[in-house]
């Protein structure tokens, strides 16, 4: 609980991953990928309940072994490539009433730690915001990006008048890292989105912002875990 708000953690983990098959139960560092997120959630100071939403019995079993408070079996239509994270969240909120706020924790962000979860919730509560999402500083600046026009000529991606010749002069820009999406439950039921004009950002370091989407991302994660053990 934070500021008197009962807070739910929702970990979405479907079985039909295409980029990295069965990635949510892929063992890295002696435990399945989903266990890394469960460990961070269980160490949070503010989460009242940690639930894993999945269509897959093996994932649900793994989640309970690694101390999820509960698993929620989602219907088949919420386990397709067309189902959105918002659909999954709203299903979980309907199944688990009585919470004031929630945070979506994707298991594909295994380097996120409990202090990130708590920091995001503290930022949202402290600012009185309806939602807060995690970002990290972008390594590639859009101020140095171009598109090709119809004749193959370079056109600046951003309509900016000032030219930046040195990297250190570039304005800082941030990208979503996919690790944390915190929100008030009444707000998300009304807005039906994770981000709007009033959403605030919680800045995470690039070192904890890995988002596993491909086999290469998984190899990077495995390598980082091995290096930590040395």
N, CA and C of each residue as an Amber inpcrd file, in Angstrom:
protein
   690
   0.8450000  -1.1920000   0.0000000   0.0000000   0.0000000   0.0000000
   0.8820000   1.2440000   0.0000000   0.4980000   2.2460000  -0.7900000
   1.2160000   3.5070000  -0.8100000   0.2060000   4.6410000  -0.7060000
   0.4170000   5.5390000   0.2620000  -0.5050000   6.6540000   0.5060000
  -1.9500000   6.1720000   0.6730000  -2.1080000   5.0280000   1.3300000
  -3.4310000   4.4880000   1.5760000  -4.0770000   3.8230000   0.3850000
  -3.3500000   3.6720000  -0.7100000  -3.8970000   3.0620000  -1.9180000
  -3.4740000   1.5960000  -2.0030000  -4.4520000   0.6980000  -2.0820000
  -4.1470000  -0.7210000  -2.2770000  -3.6590000  -0.9170000  -3.7010000
  -2.4890000  -1.5260000  -3.8240000  -1.8080000  -1.5640000  -5.1190000
  -1.5690000  -2.9930000  -5.5860000  -1.9550000  -3.2500000  -6.8210000
  -1.8580000  -4.5680000  -7.4440000  -0.7540000  -4.5680000  -8.4900000
   0.0530000  -5.6270000  -8.5090000   1.0200000  -5.8320000  -9.5880000
   0.4710000  -6.8840000 -10.5390000   0.4920000  -6.5710000 -11.8270000
   0.0190000  -7.4950000 -12.8600000   1.2010000  -7.8630000 -13.7460000
   1.5090000  -9.1440000 -13.8080000   2.5960000  -9.6380000 -14.6480000
   1.9710000 -10.4450000 -15.7840000   1.9960000  -9.9210000 -17.0170000
   1.3930000 -10.6360000 -18.1480000   2.4040000 -11.6050000 -18.7610000
   2.0110000 -12.8510000 -18.9720000   2.9610000 -13.8510000 -19.4780000
   2.2220000 -14.9060000 -20.2890000   2.0440000 -14.6480000 -21.5630000
   1.3580000 -15.6290000 -22.3950000   2.3450000 -16.6920000 -22.8950000
   1.8130000 -17.7990000 -23.3260000   2.6730000 -18.9180000 -23.7250000
   3.1090000 -18.8940000 -25.1650000   2.4840000 -18.0460000 -25.9990000
   2.7350000 -18.1350000 -27.4340000   3.7010000 -17.1220000 -27.9940000
   4.7870000 -16.8510000 -27.3090000   5.7610000 -15.8860000 -27.8020000
   6.3480000 -16.3360000 -29.1320000   6.4390000 -15.3940000 -30.0840000
   6.9630000 -15.7220000 -31.4100000   8.4640000 -15.4390000 -31.5150000
   8.9010000 -14.2610000 -31.0440000  10.3020000 -13.8770000 -31.1900000
  11.2570000 -14.8020000 -30.4630000  10.9050000 -15.1460000 -29.2260000
  11.7010000 -16.0770000 -28.4190000  10.7220000 -17.1040000 -27.8570000
  10.5660000 -18.2460000 -28.5130000   9.5870000 -19.2450000 -28.0630000
   9.7700000 -19.6440000 -26.6000000   8.6550000 -19.6580000 -25.8650000
   8.6230000 -20.0550000 -24.4430000   9.5520000 -19.2010000 -23.5810000
   9.7120000 -17.9470000 -23.9630000  10.7040000 -17.1160000 -23.2880000
  10.3880000 -16.8970000 -21.8070000   9.1080000 -16.8770000 -21.4410000
   8.7720000 -16.5710000 -20.0520000   9.2340000 -17.6360000 -19.0680000
   9.4650000 -18.8530000 -19.5600000   9.9860000 -19.9080000 -18.6770000
  11.3810000 -20.3560000 -19.1140000  12.0140000 -19.6200000 -19.9790000
  13.3980000 -19.8890000 -20.3620000  14.2830000 -19.6690000 -19.1400000
  15.1030000 -20.6480000 -18.7910000  15.9120000 -20.5740000 -17.5750000
  17.1820000 -19.7730000 -17.8390000  17.3810000 -18.7560000 -17.0120000
  18.5800000 -17.9180000 -17.0640000  19.0480000 -17.7110000 -15.6360000
  20.2920000 -18.0320000 -15.3690000  20.8040000 -17.8740000 -14.0100000
  20.1140000 -18.7670000 -13.0080000  19.6610000 -19.9280000 -13.4520000
  19.0580000 -20.8910000 -12.5410000  17.5750000 -20.7070000 -12.2710000
  16.9220000 -19.7700000 -12.9720000  15.4890000 -19.5720000 -12.7450000
  14.8380000 -19.0830000 -14.0370000  13.5520000 -19.3490000 -14.1890000
  12.8690000 -18.9180000 -15.4070000  12.8030000 -17.4010000 -15.5000000
  12.6900000 -16.9140000 -16.7240000  12.6770000 -15.4580000 -16.9480000
  11.6430000 -14.7640000 -16.0790000  10.4540000 -15.3390000 -15.9510000
   9.3990000 -14.6850000 -15.1790000   9.7770000 -14.5260000 -13.7080000
  10.6500000 -15.3940000 -13.2100000  11.0400000 -15.3400000 -11.7990000
  11.8260000 -14.0750000 -11.4710000  12.5260000 -13.5260000 -12.4470000
  13.2780000 -12.2890000 -12.2080000  12.3270000 -11.1370000 -11.8780000
  11.2280000 -11.0610000 -12.5830000  10.2400000 -10.0190000 -12.3100000
   9.4920000 -10.3040000 -11.0110000   9.1780000 -11.5660000 -10.7640000
   8.5090000 -11.9170000  -9.5120000   9.3640000 -11.5510000  -8.2960000
  10.6620000 -11.7850000  -8.3860000  11.5530000 -11.4680000  -7.2670000
  11.5430000  -9.9690000  -6.9750000  11.5750000  -9.1500000  -8.0290000
  11.5460000  -7.6990000  -7.8320000  10.2080000  -7.2640000  -7.2340000
   9.1230000  -7.8380000  -7.7280000   7.7940000  -7.4650000  -7.2310000
   7.6130000  -7.8520000  -5.7670000   8.0670000  -9.0510000  -5.4050000
   7.8960000  -9.5160000  -4.0200000   8.7540000  -8.7180000  -3.0400000
   9.8200000  -8.0920000  -3.5530000  10.6820000  -7.2880000  -2.6850000
  10.2140000  -5.8390000  -2.5710000   9.1740000  -5.4720000  -3.3210000
   8.6530000  -4.1120000  -3.2620000   8.0380000  -3.8200000  -1.9010000
   8.1610000  -2.5790000  -1.4690000   7.5970000  -2.1700000  -0.1790000
   6.1150000  -1.8370000  -0.2760000   5.5770000  -1.6990000  -1.4960000
   4.2380000  -1.1380000  -1.6460000   3.1990000  -2.0590000  -2.2790000
   3.6000000  -3.1560000  -2.8490000   2.6430000  -3.9860000  -3.5710000
   1.8640000  -4.8720000  -2.6070000   0.5480000  -4.8230000  -2.6890000
  -0.3010000  -5.6160000  -1.8100000  -0.5440000  -7.0180000  -2.3580000
  -0.4840000  -7.1620000  -3.6810000  -0.7230000  -8.4630000  -4.2930000
  -0.0190000  -8.5200000  -5.6370000   0.5620000  -9.6730000  -5.9280000
   1.2830000  -9.8780000  -7.1870000   0.6100000 -11.0220000  -7.9280000
   0.0340000 -10.7120000  -9.0750000  -0.6970000 -11.7160000  -9.8390000
  -0.0610000 -11.8850000 -11.2140000   0.0090000 -13.1300000 -11.6760000
   0.4860000 -13.4390000 -13.0220000  -0.7110000 -13.8140000 -13.8780000
  -0.8800000 -13.1240000 -14.9910000  -1.9550000 -13.4010000 -15.9330000
  -1.3860000 -14.1920000 -17.1030000  -1.9080000 -15.3940000 -17.3260000
  -1.3770000 -16.2480000 -18.3850000  -2.4460000 -17.1950000 -18.9180000
  -2.2290000 -17.6400000 -20.1490000  -3.0760000 -18.6690000 -20.7450000
  -2.4470000 -20.0430000 -20.6350000  -1.2410000 -20.1100000 -20.0500000
  -0.3870000 -21.2940000 -20.1380000  -0.2150000 -21.9500000 -18.7620000
  -0.5640000 -23.2330000 -18.6550000  -0.4790000 -23.9370000 -17.3730000
   0.9510000 -24.0450000 -16.8620000   1.9080000 -24.2380000 -17.7560000
   3.3060000 -24.3700000 -17.3280000   3.8320000 -23.0530000 -16.7680000
   3.4370000 -21.9560000 -17.3950000   3.8410000 -20.6470000 -16.8740000
   3.1890000 -20.3920000 -15.5150000   1.9290000 -20.7230000 -15.3920000
   1.2380000 -20.5370000 -14.1060000   1.8980000 -21.3520000 -13.0000000
   2.2860000 -22.5860000 -13.3160000   2.9470000 -23.4330000 -12.3240000
   4.2920000 -22.8440000 -11.9230000   5.0390000 -22.3500000 -12.8920000
   6.3360000 -21.7370000 -12.5920000   6.1540000 -20.4900000 -11.7320000
   5.1220000 -19.7020000 -12.0340000   4.8630000 -18.4880000 -11.2640000
   4.5890000 -18.8050000  -9.7970000   3.8140000 -19.8410000  -9.5390000
   3.5260000 -20.2040000  -8.1580000   4.7600000 -20.7450000  -7.4540000
   5.6090000 -21.4680000  -8.1760000   6.8590000 -21.9480000  -7.5620000
   7.7530000 -20.7920000  -7.1570000   7.6740000 -19.7060000  -7.8940000
   8.5270000 -18.5520000  -7.6150000   7.7380000 -17.4440000  -6.9110000
   6.7320000 -17.8450000  -6.1290000   6.0860000 -17.0140000  -5.1120000
   5.1570000 -15.9360000  -5.6250000   4.5440000 -16.1360000  -6.7740000
   3.4180000 -15.2640000  -7.1230000   2.3260000 -15.4520000  -6.0770000
   1.5970000 -14.3940000  -5.7630000   0.4860000 -14.5300000  -4.8270000
  -0.6750000 -15.2820000  -5.4520000  -0.7810000 -15.1520000  -6.7720000
  -1.9330000 -15.7320000  -7.4560000  -1.6390000 -15.7890000  -8.9540000
  -2.2140000 -16.7670000  -9.6200000  -2.2160000 -16.7780000 -11.0840000
  -3.6420000 -16.6050000 -11.5680000  -3.7720000 -15.9590000 -12.7000000
  -5.0830000 -15.6850000 -13.2740000  -5.0940000 -16.2380000 -14.6880000
  -5.9100000 -17.2280000 -14.9190000  -5.9860000 -17.8510000 -16.2460000
  -6.8260000 -16.9620000 -17.1540000  -6.1870000 -16.4260000 -18.1630000
  -6.9110000 -15.5510000 -19.0720000  -7.5760000 -16.3490000 -20.1940000
  -8.6800000 -15.8590000 -20.7490000  -9.3510000 -16.5680000 -21.8350000
  -8.5160000 -16.5720000 -23.1100000  -8.8280000 -17.5060000 -23.9980000
  -8.0390000 -17.7050000 -25.2150000  -7.9580000 -16.4400000 -26.0590000
  -9.0290000 -15.6590000 -26.1080000  -9.0120000 -14.4570000 -26.9510000
  -8.0500000 -13.3870000 -26.4440000  -7.6040000 -13.5110000 -25.1950000
  -6.6230000 -12.5740000 -24.6550000  -5.2050000 -13.1300000 -24.7110000
  -5.0250000 -14.2090000 -25.4730000  -3.6920000 -14.8080000 -25.6140000
  -3.2560000 -14.8440000 -27.0710000  -3.9120000 -14.0680000 -27.9190000
  -3.5470000 -14.0190000 -29.3310000  -2.6070000 -12.8490000 -29.5940000
  -2.0680000 -12.7980000 -30.8090000  -1.2010000 -11.6920000 -31.1940000
  -1.9600000 -10.3720000 -31.2600000  -3.2810000 -10.4450000 -31.3710000
  -4.0970000  -9.2330000 -31.4810000  -4.4960000  -8.6550000 -30.1210000
  -4.4040000  -9.4590000 -29.0850000  -4.7560000  -8.9750000 -27.7390000
  -3.7200000  -7.9650000 -27.2650000  -4.1870000  -6.9180000 -26.6100000
  -3.2810000  -5.8710000 -26.1350000  -3.0310000  -6.0050000 -24.6340000
  -1.9810000  -5.3300000 -24.1860000  -1.6980000  -5.3080000 -22.7450000
  -2.8480000  -4.6690000 -21.9830000  -3.4990000  -3.6820000 -22.5870000
  -4.6470000  -3.0450000 -21.9330000  -5.7740000  -4.0480000 -21.7370000
  -6.0300000  -4.8810000 -22.7410000  -7.0570000  -5.9140000 -22.6070000
  -6.7650000  -6.8280000 -21.4190000  -5.5070000  -7.2230000 -21.2920000
  -5.0940000  -8.1270000 -20.2180000  -5.2500000  -7.4470000 -18.8540000
  -4.8580000  -6.1910000 -18.7860000  -4.9780000  -5.4400000 -17.5310000
  -6.4350000  -5.3060000 -17.1100000  -7.3000000  -4.9270000 -18.0280000
  -8.7120000  -4.7460000 -17.6850000  -9.3550000  -6.0640000 -17.2570000
  -8.9400000  -7.1620000 -17.8780000  -9.4300000  -8.4750000 -17.4580000
  -9.0090000  -8.7700000 -16.0260000  -7.7560000  -8.4660000 -15.6910000
  -7.2660000  -8.7100000 -14.3310000  -7.9900000  -7.8280000 -13.3200000
  -8.2360000  -6.5850000 -13.6720000  -8.9160000  -5.6780000 -12.7470000
 -10.3560000  -6.0920000 -12.5080000 -11.0090000  -6.6230000 -13.5470000
 -12.3780000  -7.1220000 -13.3730000 -12.4020000  -8.3490000 -12.4640000
 -11.3640000  -9.1860000 -12.5980000 -11.3040000 -10.4190000 -11.8060000
 -10.8720000 -10.1700000 -10.3670000 -10.1730000  -9.0690000 -10.1480000
  -9.6130000  -8.7870000  -8.8170000 -10.0140000  -7.3860000  -8.3700000
 -11.2430000  -7.1990000  -7.9410000 -11.6870000  -5.8750000  -7.4940000
 -11.0680000  -5.5170000  -6.1400000 -11.2250000  -4.2440000  -5.7730000
 -10.8120000  -3.8200000  -4.4400000  -9.4710000  -3.1100000  -4.3890000
  -8.8430000  -2.8690000  -5.5410000  -7.5590000  -2.1590000  -5.5690000
  -7.7740000  -0.7430000  -6.0910000  -6.8690000   0.1450000  -5.6730000
  -6.9510000   1.5540000  -6.0680000  -5.9760000   1.9100000  -7.1780000
  -4.8500000   1.2090000  -7.2060000  -3.8070000   1.4700000  -8.1940000
  -3.2040000   0.1420000  -8.6160000  -2.5280000   0.1570000  -9.7490000
  -1.8910000  -1.0660000 -10.2370000  -0.6290000  -0.7020000 -10.9970000
   0.2130000  -1.6990000 -11.1850000   1.4170000  -1.5090000 -11.9750000
   1.6220000  -2.7420000 -12.8410000   1.8420000  -2.5150000 -14.1180000
   2.0860000  -3.5810000 -15.0770000   3.5850000  -3.8350000 -15.1450000
   3.9740000  -5.0880000 -14.9070000   5.3880000  -5.4740000 -14.8960000
   5.6090000  -6.5620000 -15.9410000   6.1390000  -6.1980000 -17.0770000
   6.3570000  -7.1820000 -18.1310000   7.5870000  -8.0300000 -17.8010000
   7.4890000  -9.3470000 -17.9040000   8.6240000 -10.2100000 -17.5660000
   9.7910000 -10.0790000 -18.5330000   9.5680000  -9.3780000 -19.6400000
  10.6510000  -9.1520000 -20.5990000  11.6060000  -8.0410000 -20.1630000
  11.3940000  -7.5010000 -18.9640000  12.3110000  -6.4990000 -18.3930000
  12.9220000  -7.0670000 -17.1120000  13.7930000  -8.0650000 -17.2310000
  14.2530000  -8.7900000 -16.0420000  15.2600000  -8.0450000 -15.1800000
  15.8350000  -6.9540000 -15.6850000  16.8470000  -6.2430000 -14.9060000
  16.2460000  -5.1540000 -14.0180000  14.9500000  -4.9230000 -14.1480000
  14.2560000  -3.9940000 -13.2610000  14.2900000  -4.5510000 -11.8410000
  14.5020000  -3.6830000 -10.8460000  14.6210000  -4.1240000  -9.4550000
  13.5070000  -3.5010000  -8.6120000  13.4150000  -3.9530000  -7.3570000
  12.3400000  -3.4820000  -6.4730000  12.3750000  -1.9740000  -6.2820000
  13.5690000  -1.3890000  -6.2190000  13.6540000   0.0640000  -6.0190000
  13.0930000   0.8240000  -7.2200000  13.1340000   0.2230000  -8.4090000
  12.5110000   0.8590000  -9.5680000  10.9930000   0.8540000  -9.4250000
  10.4470000  -0.2850000  -9.0100000   8.9970000  -0.3810000  -8.7920000
   8.5530000   0.6480000  -7.7590000   9.2480000   0.6850000  -6.6280000
   8.8700000   1.5980000  -5.5590000   9.0640000   3.0460000  -5.9790000
  10.1500000   3.3120000  -6.7130000  10.4010000   4.6820000  -7.1600000
   9.3230000   5.1740000  -8.1100000   8.8620000   4.3120000  -8.9770000
   7.7980000   4.6820000  -9.9080000   6.5000000   4.9820000  -9.1540000
   6.1420000   4.1110000  -8.2140000   4.9260000   4.3320000  -7.4340000
   5.0350000   5.5780000  -6.5590000   6.2030000   5.8110000  -5.9860000
   6.4110000   7.0130000  -5.1730000   6.2930000   8.2760000  -6.0170000
   6.8270000   8.2200000  -7.2380000   6.7530000   9.3670000  -8.1370000
   5.3080000   9.6620000  -8.5060000   4.5480000   8.6310000  -8.8200000
   3.1470000   8.8270000  -9.1730000   2.3650000   9.3890000  -7.9940000
   2.5460000   8.7960000  -6.8090000   1.8070000   9.2510000  -5.6250000
   2.2400000  10.6510000  -5.2120000   3.5550000  10.8970000  -5.2340000
   4.0730000  12.1890000  -4.8020000   3.6370000  13.3360000  -5.6890000
   3.4450000  13.0480000  -6.9720000   3.0270000  14.0920000  -7.9090000
   1.5110000  14.1370000  -8.0760000   0.8010000  13.2060000  -7.4360000
  -0.6360000  13.1530000  -7.5960000  -1.0490000  12.8500000  -9.0250000
  -0.2240000  12.0720000  -9.7240000  -0.4590000  11.7780000 -11.1350000
  -1.3820000  10.5770000 -11.3020000  -2.0400000  10.5210000 -12.4460000
  -2.9080000   9.3840000 -12.7480000  -2.1170000   8.2040000 -13.2810000
  -0.9490000   8.4740000 -13.8770000  -0.1240000   7.3860000 -14.4000000
   1.3350000   7.8150000 -14.4610000   2.2040000   6.8090000 -14.3930000
   3.6510000   7.0350000 -14.4520000   4.2750000   5.8330000 -15.1530000
   5.1140000   6.0880000 -16.1380000   5.7530000   4.9980000 -16.8700000
   7.2610000   5.1940000 -16.8620000   7.9840000   4.0920000 -17.0020000
   9.4380000   4.1520000 -16.9560000  10.0250000   4.4790000 -18.3230000
  11.0710000   5.2890000 -18.2930000  11.8100000   5.6650000 -19.4880000
  13.2950000   5.5970000 -19.1830000  14.1060000   5.5940000 -20.2360000
  15.5470000   5.7590000 -20.0650000  16.0300000   6.6980000 -21.1590000
  17.1860000   7.2860000 -20.9450000  17.7020000   8.2070000 -21.9430000
  18.0130000   7.4550000 -23.2290000  17.5920000   8.0070000 -24.3510000
  17.7990000   7.3450000 -25.6360000  19.2530000   7.4680000 -26.0780000
  19.8100000   6.3620000 -26.5250000  21.2040000   6.3700000 -26.9730000
  21.3660000   7.0090000 -28.3500000  20.3150000   6.9780000 -29.1610000
  20.3290000   7.5990000 -30.4850000  19.3420000   8.7570000 -30.4900000
  19.8210000   9.9400000 -30.8300000  18.9750000  11.1270000 -30.7550000
  18.1710000  11.3390000 -32.0380000  16.8850000  11.6240000 -31.9150000
  16.0750000  11.9280000 -33.1060000  16.4910000  13.2270000 -33.7820000
  17.2620000  14.0780000 -33.0580000  17.7480000  15.3050000 -33.6670000
  18.7800000  15.0250000 -34.7590000  19.3440000  13.8000000 -34.7400000
  20.2910000  13.4010000 -35.7850000  19.6970000  12.3110000 -36.6750000
  18.3920000  12.2470000 -36.7490000  17.7330000  11.2410000 -37.5770000
  17.0550000  11.8970000 -38.7740000  16.9720000  11.1200000 -39.8640000
  16.4130000  11.6300000 -41.1130000  15.4440000  10.6140000 -41.7140000
  14.5950000  11.1190000 -42.5570000  13.7700000  10.2630000 -43.4040000
  14.1630000  10.5570000 -44.8560000  13.7910000   9.6770000 -45.7440000
  14.0490000   9.8940000 -47.1620000  12.7750000  10.3940000 -47.8310000
  12.8760000  11.4870000 -48.5730000  11.6960000  11.9720000 -49.2730000
  11.4770000  11.1590000 -50.5540000  10.5100000  11.5500000 -51.3420000
  10.1650000  10.7780000 -52.5200000  11.2820000  10.6470000 -53.5370000
  12.2300000  11.5800000 -53.5260000  13.3630000  11.5400000 -54.4520000
  14.6210000  10.9700000 -53.8150000  14.4950000  10.4300000 -52.5880000
  15.6470000   9.8400000 -51.9270000  16.5320000  10.8450000 -51.2230000
  16.0830000  12.1030000 -51.1120000  16.8680000  13.1030000 -50.4060000
  16.6020000  13.0310000 -48.9030000  17.6190000  13.4060000 -48.1270000
  17.4760000  13.3950000 -46.6740000  16.6320000  14.5710000 -46.1970000
  15.7000000  14.2660000 -45.3150000  14.8900000  15.2990000 -44.6820000
  14.9110000  15.0430000 -43.1880000  15.1420000  16.0920000 -42.3980000
  15.2340000  15.9420000 -40.9530000  13.9460000  15.3510000 -40.3910000
  14.0960000  14.3860000 -39.4880000  12.9270000  13.7550000 -38.8710000
  12.1370000  14.7580000 -38.0500000  12.8650000  15.6530000 -37.3540000
  12.2180000  16.6590000 -36.5230000  12.2650000  18.0050000 -37.2290000
  11.2220000  18.7570000 -37.0700000  11.1430000  20.0750000 -37.6930000
  11.7920000  21.0990000 -36.7630000  13.0960000  20.9410000 -36.5650000
  13.8130000  21.8530000 -35.6720000  14.6670000  22.8170000 -36.4910000
  14.7270000  24.0460000 -36.0180000  15.4670000  25.0920000 -36.7340000
  16.9520000  25.1020000 -36.3850000  17.2870000  24.6330000 -35.1950000
  18.6680000  24.6930000 -34.7380000  19.4170000  23.4250000 -35.1380000
  20.6530000  23.5960000 -35.5900000  21.4960000  22.4520000 -35.9100000
  22.3910000  22.1430000 -34.7160000  22.5970000  20.8570000 -34.4750000
  23.4550000  20.4190000 -33.3760000  24.6410000  19.6760000 -33.9800000
  25.8280000  20.2370000 -33.8170000  27.0260000  19.6490000 -34.4130000
  27.7920000  18.7630000 -33.4490000  27.5120000  18.8920000 -32.1550000
  28.2170000  18.0840000 -31.1450000  27.1980000  17.3130000 -30.3220000
  27.5410000  16.0600000 -30.0040000  26.6250000  15.2370000 -29.2180000
  26.2950000  15.8770000 -27.8760000  27.2890000  16.4930000 -27.2540000
  27.0520000  17.0600000 -25.9190000  26.1010000  18.2540000 -25.9500000
  25.7940000  18.7790000 -27.1380000  24.8590000  19.8890000 -27.2430000
  23.4230000  19.4320000 -27.4930000  23.2470000  18.1650000 -27.7460000
  21.9070000  17.6540000 -28.0450000  21.0030000  17.7160000 -26.8190000
  19.7530000  18.1140000 -26.9610000  18.8160000  18.0600000 -25.8300000
  18.6090000  16.6090000 -25.4100000  18.4930000  16.3260000 -24.1120000
  18.2420000  14.9460000 -23.6920000  16.8580000  14.4960000 -24.1400000
  16.7810000  13.2880000 -24.6550000  15.4990000  12.7000000 -25.0590000
  15.3810000  11.3250000 -24.4180000  14.1660000  10.8630000 -24.2320000
  13.9300000   9.6230000 -23.5000000  13.0300000   8.6950000 -24.3210000
  13.2050000   7.4130000 -24.0880000  12.3770000   6.4050000 -24.7430000
  11.7010000   5.5380000 -23.6800000  10.5380000   5.0010000 -24.0270000
   9.8960000   4.0300000 -23.1550000  10.7780000   2.7870000 -23.0950000
  10.9960000   2.2450000 -21.8940000  11.8020000   1.0220000 -21.8020000
  10.9650000  -0.2220000 -21.5000000   9.6560000  -0.0470000 -21.3000000
   8.7550000  -1.1850000 -21.1410000   8.7400000  -1.8460000 -19.7800000
   9.4760000  -1.3090000 -18.8160000   9.6270000  -1.9860000 -17.5300000
   8.5080000  -1.7150000 -16.5410000   7.9290000  -0.5000000 -16.5530000
   6.9870000  -0.0910000 -15.5160000   5.8590000   0.7490000 -16.1110000
   4.6350000   0.3410000 -15.8220000   3.4640000   1.1450000 -16.1870000
   2.5580000   1.1930000 -14.9660000   2.5850000   2.3000000 -14.2320000
   1.7740000   2.4430000 -13.0270000   0.5980000   3.3720000 -13.3150000
  -0.5430000   3.1030000 -12.6830000  -1.7320000   3.8850000 -13.0050000
  -2.7910000   3.7170000 -11.9210000  -3.6280000   4.7480000 -11.8190000
  -4.8170000   4.6440000 -10.9930000  -5.8640000   3.8230000 -11.7260000
  -6.5900000   2.9960000 -11.0090000  -7.5210000   2.0760000 -11.6700000
  -8.7270000   2.8060000 -12.2450000  -9.2700000   3.7690000 -11.5420000
 -10.3800000   4.5330000 -12.1080000  -9.9500000   5.2580000 -13.3770000
  -8.7220000   5.7890000 -13.3620000  -8.2120000   6.5120000 -14.5340000
  -8.0890000   5.6020000 -15.7550000  -7.5100000   4.4170000 -15.5680000
  -7.2980000   3.5670000 -16.7430000  -8.6140000   3.0070000 -17.2620000
  -9.5740000   2.7930000 -16.3850000 -10.8850000   2.3360000 -16.8710000
 -11.5410000   3.4090000 -17.7380000 -11.3020000   4.6600000 -17.3990000
 -11.8970000   5.7640000 -18.1620000 -11.0900000   6.0850000 -19.4180000
  -9.7700000   6.1980000 -19.2650000  -8.9270000   6.6120000 -20.3890000
  -8.6690000   5.4820000 -21.3840000  -8.6280000   4.2380000 -20.8480000
  -8.3490000   3.0450000 -21.6500000  -7.0500000   3.1970000 -22.4330000
  -6.0400000   3.7090000 -21.7310000  -4.6990000   3.8390000 -22.3020000
  -3.7030000   3.9440000 -21.1650000  -2.4240000   3.7060000 -21.4550000
  -1.3920000   3.7820000 -20.4170000  -0.7380000   5.1600000 -20.3440000
  -0.8100000   5.9060000 -21.4250000  -0.1210000   7.1930000 -21.5010000
  -1.0570000   8.2330000 -22.0880000  -1.1230000   9.3960000 -21.4320000
  -1.8060000  10.5300000 -22.0210000  -0.9770000  11.7820000 -21.7510000
  -1.5350000  12.9340000 -22.0000000  -0.7720000  14.1760000 -21.8850000
  -0.3350000  14.4760000 -20.4550000  -0.9730000  13.8470000 -19.4690000
  -0.6440000  14.1080000 -18.0630000   0.2760000  13.0470000 -17.4610000
   0.6200000  12.0250000 -18.2190000   1.4820000  10.9460000 -17.7060000
   2.8770000  11.4840000 -17.4070000   3.4460000  11.0600000 -16.2800000
   4.7970000  11.4860000 -15.9320000   5.7650000  10.3140000 -16.1090000
   7.0380000  10.6490000 -16.2700000   8.0510000   9.6330000 -16.5210000
   8.9010000   9.3540000 -15.2960000   9.2460000   8.0980000 -15.1400000
  10.1950000   7.6760000 -14.1100000  11.4510000   7.2140000 -14.8340000
  12.5710000   7.8970000 -14.6050000  13.7970000   7.6360000 -15.3610000
  14.5820000   6.4880000 -14.7370000  14.8350000   5.4740000 -15.5470000
  15.6670000   4.3370000 -15.1560000  16.9780000   4.3820000 -15.9220000
  18.0440000   3.8080000 -15.3650000  19.3070000   3.7650000 -16.1030000
  19.2340000   2.7850000 -17.2670000  19.9910000   3.0590000 -18.2910000
  20.0440000   2.1800000 -19.4520000  20.4500000   0.7700000 -19.0580000
  21.2990000   0.6540000 -18.0360000  21.8130000  -0.6580000 -17.6190000
  20.7190000  -1.5850000 -17.1120000  19.5830000  -1.0320000 -16.6800000
  18.4750000  -1.8570000 -16.1940000  17.2780000  -1.8260000 -17.1420000
  17.4990000  -1.3550000 -18.3520000  16.3960000  -1.1310000 -19.2780000
  16.3270000  -2.1350000 -20.4200000  17.0060000  -3.2600000 -20.2960000
  16.9330000  -4.2810000 -21.3320000  15.4950000  -4.7870000 -21.4840000
  15.0190000  -4.8440000 -22.7260000  13.6810000  -5.3530000 -23.0400000
  13.8590000  -6.5230000 -23.9940000  13.5320000  -7.7200000 -23.5330000
  13.8070000  -8.9260000 -24.3220000  12.6930000  -9.1560000 -25.3370000
  13.0650000  -8.9790000 -26.5940000  12.1150000  -9.1580000 -27.6870000
  12.6160000 -10.1520000 -28.7320000  13.9350000 -10.3470000 -28.7750000
  14.5410000 -11.2360000 -29.7730000  15.4980000 -12.2070000 -29.0930000
  15.9450000 -13.1890000 -29.8540000  16.9190000 -14.1440000 -29.3270000
  18.2270000 -13.4440000 -28.9640000  18.5950000 -12.4280000 -29.7200000
  19.8020000 -11.6600000 -29.4000000  19.6620000 -10.9780000 -28.0410000
  18.4960000 -10.4130000 -27.7490000  18.2620000  -9.8030000 -26.4420000
  18.4350000 -10.8380000 -25.3290000  17.9480000 -12.0400000 -25.5630000
  18.0770000 -13.1030000 -24.5620000  19.5340000 -13.4810000 -24.3590000
  20.2960000 -13.5240000 -25.4280000  21.7310000 -13.8400000 -25.3240000
  22.4450000 -12.7620000 -24.5150000  22.0730000 -11.5020000 -24.7530000
  22.6730000 -10.4000000 -23.9810000  22.3530000 -10.5620000 -22.5040000
  21.1020000 -10.8790000 -22.1910000  20.7130000 -11.0670000 -20.7900000
  21.4900000 -12.2170000 -20.1580000  21.5910000 -13.3360000 -20.8450000
  22.3380000 -14.4910000 -20.3320000  23.7920000 -14.1170000 -20.0710000
  24.3700000 -13.3500000 -20.9730000  25.7590000 -12.9160000 -20.7990000
  25.9050000 -12.0050000 -19.5800000  24.9810000 -11.0690000 -19.4020000
  25.0460000 -10.1690000 -18.2500000  24.9220000 -10.9210000 -16.9430000
  24.0490000 -11.9320000 -16.9020000  23.8880000 -12.7370000 -15.6890000
  25.1680000 -13.5050000 -15.3760000  25.7840000 -14.0720000 -16.3930000
  27.0540000 -14.7890000 -16.1890000  28.1320000 -13.8630000 -15.6820000
  28.1990000 -12.6540000 -16.2170000  29.2140000 -11.6950000 -15.7640000
  28.9900000 -11.2920000 -14.3190000  27.7310000 -11.1690000 -13.8870000
  27.4350000 -10.7970000 -12.5110000  27.8850000 -11.8640000 -11.5260000
  27.9020000 -13.1180000 -11.9850000  28.2590000 -14.2230000 -11.0980000
  29.7660000 -14.3970000 -10.9450000  30.5370000 -13.7620000 -11.8020000
  31.9940000 -13.9110000 -11.7460000  32.5840000 -13.0580000 -10.6400000
